[in-house]
Every structure is written in structure tokens, then in C-alpha cells.
Amino acid sequence: MKFAIILILVVAALFAFLLRYLDYRNRNAPLPDNVKDVFDEGDYKKSKAYGGESMRFGMFQELIVSAITVLILAFNLHSRIFYFVAGHTGNYYLQMIFMFVVVWFIAMPVEAILGAIDTFKIEGRYGFNKTKPLTFVADIFKGGLLTGLLMLGLLSAFIALYNLIGNWVFIAFFGVLLAFGVLLIFSSILQIRLFYKFAPLEEGSLRTRAEALAEELGFPVKRILVLNASKRSTKSNAFFTGFGKMKTIGLFDTLIEKHPEDEILSILAHEIGHAKEKHIFKESTLSIISMVAVLAIAYFVVSTDVVSLAFGFTEANTAFSMYATLILSMPFMLVMGIPESILSRKFEYQADAYEVKLCKQGSRNIRNKTIIRRRLR
């Protein structure tokens, strides 16, 4: 069983590498003739060079992280830590938390080094990086703390329900995951605040036009916020979040600095198109299918002690079994990623079409240039 699980991890990592390689192999398509009048060929070549180097390093990163995971599993590191902590406390939840936290601290330095190379060397070479070392380190710990709290919270909830209702947990936990997903959407602003500072968009032409555009398209917003993204990168972006009367527009300060108002409004129209076409809800259908599949795999893994025994535990360990479930789910998730990517691309074009249809005719050339820039990033 141990060999089979590690083999699944290796095969999944190689398949993910293959998908990245196929993207990388097709990166050098020439600039199409029908857009040469709206996009600079020099910028296009720079975009392709950056994309190629970023993809190469991304493939290298995935292989290194997968190799570390294989070594951790091969040496039964989880069970060794679990029983070491068990010698000091009988609290199962503390044993579980330390088991995963210690493993994370072992792997974290390598991932941090790889992230630093990506941020300071590759991003810096192409003029994107503005992150200071202290900010980079703080982001790693804040991101790790947020992810750890969420994942360990979910795992603790699963274990508590499993001890309470047994195998019915696999039905009950489906509802927990759905509620958790909704909570993440509603708390998205709070999550972003961990990394960026916000300020209301100043009164002026851009704010007036943005609010008018959203109102005209039947997408009234509560507020428009500007993020200090320039502290980390020169890249530009915008987003919508929230539901109902709590809809919020977020603009990177780099977007405001680098683009004229017409281009910013064009980008906002694209994002509104996603909301008006209900793309988030449509994409959630595939997510629900994946969720059901993972819980089905978890049912067979958690219900037996075979997996736990294979990795050094003396009895079934629910926490490690859920971790093993994620590994066993990797091939399915990678396959599901193919239709998800197809759907995502389709939705991007639909949002572009919505943007072109609803923005004023006089701004069409600016819109086309903005759309092309998004496609080439």
C-alpha cells in the first residue's frame, strides 16, 4: 500500500509536469496579423520570454516539492512526529496539529527559497518585482498561517463529526464544505486585507464613471477600494467580490497608475461580465463533483487501517488518512482540471464578448488592446 500511494503521487506529479511542458512547448506562437496594430511586437516578445522562463521554473518547483513529499512519506515522518508528540500529551488534536505543523516547517524553507528565486530573480529580471525581503517573509508566514488554520480547522471538524456520527460524516461533511466555500467568498476581503492595505477610491472622474457603469449594467456596488499592490509588484489587476448589496470592486493602484480610465472601465466591464453570466456558480458545479469524489475516496481510506499501518501508525489514524486521501485524489483532480480549464477559457471569452457588447463603440480600439494584453499575460 505504501508503494502504491507513493507511486500515485509520482505519476500525478509527472502528469502535471507533462501538462506544463505542453504549455511551454507551444509558448512561441507568433503575434497574429489581425492584432499587430493594437499590440507592440516588442512587448509581445517580452511577454513570451517571461512566460517561458516562468513556466520552466514552475516545472522545476513542482518536481522539487513532489520529491520532498515523497521523502517525507517514505521515511514515515508523519507517524514519527505523531508518536513523539503523543509521548508528551494525550490530546489527539494537539498530536494531529503538531504532526502537520512540524512537517510544514520542514518543507517550508525549500519552498521559501524557490519562491524567493521566482520573486526576486525571475520577476525582478522582467521588471515586475517590488517586494522587499521583509514583506516576502511576512507573506509566507501569513499565507502559511491562514492556510494552516483553515485546513486544520476543517480537519478537526471532520474528526469531531467522525467520532460523533461515524460514517455518516461523509454526508454531513459535504454540507460543511459547502458552507465553508460560501464563508470563504464572504470573507474574501478580510483575507486580502492580510496582505494589502485598502483605501476608498478618491472622488473624481474614474469613481463616478465606474459607479455609473456598474449601475448601468445592473451591478450596483457598495464600495470601490484601491489596494497598495505596488508594494509587491508592477502588475495590474482588478476584481469583484461579495454578493447582493455587499458587492465590492477592488482596483490595484498599479492599474490606476498605468492605464487610462477607458481601459480601466473596459476591464471592469469584463469582470462584471463574469458576474452577470453567473460563471462562479457554473464553475462550482465541477467543484461539487470533485468534492463528492474526494469524499468517496475518503470513505474507503478512513474506514480501514491499511493506509495508516503502511506509514508507521499502529492503528487507524483519521488525520493521516484524510491527508492520504488528498494524494489518492490527485489523478482524478488532474483529469478534472482539463474540463475546468476548457470551461474557464470559454468563460473568459464570454466575459470579453459581454465587455465588447456593452462598452461604448468609441472605446472599441482601447478595449481590444486591453483584451489582448489580458490574453498574453
C-alpha positions, 0 to 999 in steps of 0.5 A, a space after each residue: 500500500 505504501 508503494 502504491 500511494 507513493 507511486 500515485 503521487 509520482 505519476 500525478 506529479 509527472 502528469 502535471 509536469 507533462 501538462 506544463 511542458 505542453 504549455 511551454 512547448 507551444 509558448 512561441 506562437 507568433 503575434 497574429 496579423 489581425 492584432 499587430 496594430 493594437 499590440 507592440 511586437 516588442 512587448 509581445 516578445 517580452 511577454 513570451 520570454 517571461 512566460 517561458 522562463 516562468 513556466 520552466 521554473 514552475 516545472 522545476 518547483 513542482 518536481 522539487 516539492 513532489 520529491 520532498 513529499 515523497 521523502 517525507 512519506 517514505 521515511 514515515 515522518 508523519 507517524 514519527 512526529 505523531 508518536 513523539 508528540 503523543 509521548 508528551 500529551 494525550 490530546 489527539 488534536 494537539 498530536 494531529 496539529 503538531 504532526 502537520 505543523 512540524 512537517 510544514 516547517 520542514 518543507 517550508 524553507 525549500 519552498 521559501 527559497 524557490 519562491 524567493 528565486 521566482 520573486 526576486 530573480 525571475 520577476 525582478 529580471 522582467 521588471 515586475 518585482 517590488 517586494 522587499 525581503 521583509 514583506 516576502 517573509 511576512 507573506 509566507 508566514 501569513 499565507 502559511 498561517 491562514 492556510 494552516 488554520 483553515 485546513 486544520 480547522 476543517 480537519 478537526 471538524 471532520 474528526 469531531 463529526 467522525 467520532 460523533 456520527 461515524 460514517 455518516 460524516 461523509 454526508 454531513 461533511 459535504 454540507 460543511 464544505 459547502 458552507 465553508 466555500 460560501 464563508 470563504 467568498 464572504 470573507 474574501 476581503 478580510 483575507 486580502 486585507 492580510 496582505 494589502 492595505 485598502 483605501 476608498 477610491 478618491 472622488 473624481 472622474 474614474 469613481 463616478 464613471 465606474 459607479 455609473 457603469 456598474 449601475 448601468 449594467 445592473 451591478 450596483 456596488 457598495 464600495 470601490 477600494 484601491 489596494 497598495 499592490 505596488 508594494 509587491 509588484 508592477 502588475 495590474 489587476 482588478 476584481 469583484 467580490 461579495 454578493 447582493 448589496 455587499 458587492 465590492 470592486 477592488 482596483 490595484 493602484 498599479 492599474 490606476 497608475 498605468 492605464 487610462 480610465 477607458 481601459 480601466 472601465 473596459 476591464 471592469 466591464 469584463 469582470 462584471 461580465 463574469 458576474 452577470 453570466 453567473 460563471 462562479 456558480 457554473 464553475 462550482 458545479 465541477 467543484 461539487 463533483 470533485 468534492 463528492 469524489 474526494 469524499 468517496 475516496 475518503 470513505 474507503 481510506 478512513 474506514 480501514 487501517 491499511 493506509 495508516 499501518 503502511 506509514 508507521 501508525 499502529 492503528 487507524 489514524 483519521 488525520 493521516 488518512 484524510 491527508 492520504 486521501 488528498 494524494 489518492 485524489 490527485 489523478 482524478 483532480 488532474 483529469 478534472 482540471 482539463 474540463 475546468 480549464 476548457 470551461 474557464 477559457 470559454 468563460 473568459 471569452 464570454 466575459 470579453 464578448 459581454 465587455 465588447 457588447 456593452 462598452 461604448 463603440 468609441 472605446 472599441 480600439 482601447 478595449 481590444 488592446 486591453 483584451 489582448 494584453 489580458 490574453 498574453 499575460 
